[in-house]
Amino acid sequence: MFSRILREFRQRIRDADYIVTIHADEEMDEDGLTIFDVEEIILCGRIAARQKDRETGEWKYLIRGETISGEEAIVVAKRSVTGKLVIVTVYVEHVE
C-alpha cells in the first residue's frame, strides 16, 4: 500500500540521509537497540500503519520488522520538510 514511501525511506537509509530524534535515541537505549537495528527494520520491514500527527498534520509511518537479533520492533518515521528521513521513535513489541 505504501510501497513508494517505503522505497524512499530505504533509499534514505542507504544514503545515510536521516536523523534520529533525541526521543528515539533514548528509546533505543531503553530497549537495548542500536542504529543498526533501526536500519534493519526499515530495510527489511513493512509499513504497518500511517498516522497523522495531531499537532503538525504530518504523516508518520509505523514500520514493523525484526532487529538484528530477531526481535519484533517498530520504527516510527516521517519525512522532514527538508526531505530527510526522521526517526521519531523506536520500540520493541513486548508480548504479554
C-alpha positions in Angstrom: 0.0 0.0 0.0 2.8 2.4 0.9 5.5 0.9 -1.4 6.7 4.2 -2.8 7.2 5.7 0.7 9.0 2.5 1.9 11.3 2.6 -1.2 12.1 6.3 -0.4 12.8 5.6 3.3 15.0 2.6 2.3 17.0 4.8 -0.1 17.4 7.5 2.7 18.8 4.7 4.9 21.2 3.5 2.2 22.3 7.1 1.6 22.6 7.8 5.4 20.2 10.7 4.8 18.3 10.5 8.0 18.3 11.9 11.5 17.4 10.3 14.8 15.4 12.4 17.4 16.6 12.6 21.0 13.4 10.7 21.9 14.2 7.9 19.5 17.8 7.7 20.8 16.5 7.4 24.4 14.0 4.7 23.5 16.7 2.8 21.6 18.9 2.9 24.8 16.0 1.8 26.9 15.2 -1.2 24.7 18.8 -2.1 24.1 18.7 -1.3 20.4 21.3 0.3 18.1 21.1 2.3 14.9 21.9 -0.9 13.0 18.6 -2.4 14.4 16.7 0.7 13.1 18.3 0.4 9.7 17.5 -3.3 9.5 13.8 -2.7 10.4 13.5 -0.1 7.7 15.4 -2.0 5.1 13.6 -5.4 5.7 10.4 -4.4 7.4 7.0 -3.3 6.1 4.8 -0.3 6.8 2.2 -1.5 9.2 0.3 1.8 9.6 0.2 5.5 8.7 -0.9 8.1 11.3 -1.4 11.8 11.1 0.3 13.9 13.8 -2.4 15.8 15.7 -0.2 18.8 16.2 1.7 19.2 12.9 -0.6 17.4 10.5 2.4 15.5 9.2 2.1 11.8 8.2 4.1 9.3 10.3 4.7 5.7 9.3 5.0 2.8 11.6 7.4 0.3 10.1 7.3 -3.2 11.7 10.3 -5.5 11.3 12.9 -7.5 13.0 16.0 -6.3 14.8 19.4 -7.8 14.0 18.8 -10.3 16.9 15.3 -11.2 15.6 13.2 -9.2 18.0 10.0 -7.7 16.6 10.2 -3.9 16.8 8.6 -0.8 15.3 10.2 2.3 13.9 8.1 5.4 13.7 9.4 7.6 10.9 8.4 10.6 8.8 9.8 12.9 6.1 11.2 16.2 7.2 10.4 19.5 5.4 14.0 19.3 4.1 13.4 15.8 2.7 15.4 13.9 5.2 14.1 10.8 6.9 13.3 11.5 10.6 13.3 8.6 13.0 10.7 9.7 15.5 10.8 6.8 17.9 11.6 3.1 18.1 10.2 0.4 20.4 10.3 -3.4 20.9 6.9 -5.1 20.8 6.6 -6.8 24.2 4.1 -9.6 24.0 2.3 -10.2 27.3 
